[in-house]
Amino acid sequence: MSKIDKKAISQEIQRLFSLALNTDDTQLKKSAVKQAIQLSRSTRVKISRRYSLFICRKCLSVLSSPDAARIRVRKNRNLMLVIKCLSCGAIKRVPLEC
């Protein structure tokens, strides 16, 4: 696959995620996220980090609103961002660097 095709595919993935983050319809959000993930898996194009933080890996819901996720900062040994999906209960831990 050429670089031009990968750029076009990554732009399409970004378009689908921006659609999912900006709409209020839950079915549209889920279908846009599913399409973006299927497209990235079939073409082996990575989803950027800023979009992958907004997806629950268990139920594929968008974690952008306070009704969908609870976000905490944990300060034990390492600084860590803890994101909990409120629809399925999955927990995502992201290490933060100072």
N, C-alpha and C positions, 0 to 999 in steps of 0.2 A: 504494500500500500504506500502510495506516495505521501509526501509531506502536505501537499495541497489537500488531499482527501482527509488526512487526519485533522488539519485545521478546520475544514468544513464540518467534520463530525464533532469536534470539540465546540465549535460555535453552536451547533444544533443542540448539544447537551446543555450548554449555558442558557440557550433560549428556553429549553424545557424547564430548567430549574428556576429561571426568573419567572416563568409563567406559574410554576407551582408555589413560589414564595409570594407572589403578588395577588393571587386570587383567594376568594373566600369559600369557594365550592370544594368540599372535601373529596368528592369523587374525581374532580378534575385534577386536584393536587396529587392524589394517589396514582392516577393513570399517567400523568406527566412524569412522575418520579419513576414509575415502572418502565416507561418507554426509554427514559434516559439511562437507566441501569442496564436494560437489555441492549441498547445501542452501544454502550461502553464495553459490555462483556463480549458482544459479538465482533466488535472491531478492535478490541484490545487497546482502547484509548482510556486513560485514567480520568476519573472524575477529580476535579481540583479540590484541594483541601477545604476551601471556604464553603463549597457546596456539600461535601461529604459530612461535615459537622452538623448539617441541618437534616440529616436523614436518620431515622431509626432503622437499624439493620434487621431487626426482628419483624416489624410490622410494616415497614416502608412508609411510615407517616412522616410528615414534614414537621420538624421541631422548631418552628419559628415563632409561635405565639405562646404566651404564658399559660394558655389552656392546654397546650400540647406537651409542654416540657417544664421541668423544674431544673434550674441551673444553679449550682453551688460552686464555691471555690474552697477547696480543702487545703489546709496549711499544715500538714503533718511534717514528714521529713522533706518531701518534695511538694512544690506548689502544683496543684492539680485542679482541673476543671471537671466537675462531675455533672453529667447531663442525664436526667432520668425521664424516660418517655412515660407520660401519664396514661396512655391508652393501653400499653402492654406491660409496662413495668421494667423494660430493659434499661440497663445502666451503661453509659459510655463514659470512660475516663480518659481525659486528654491531658498529658503532662504539659505544664507551662514552664517556660524558661525565663528567668529574670534577666 
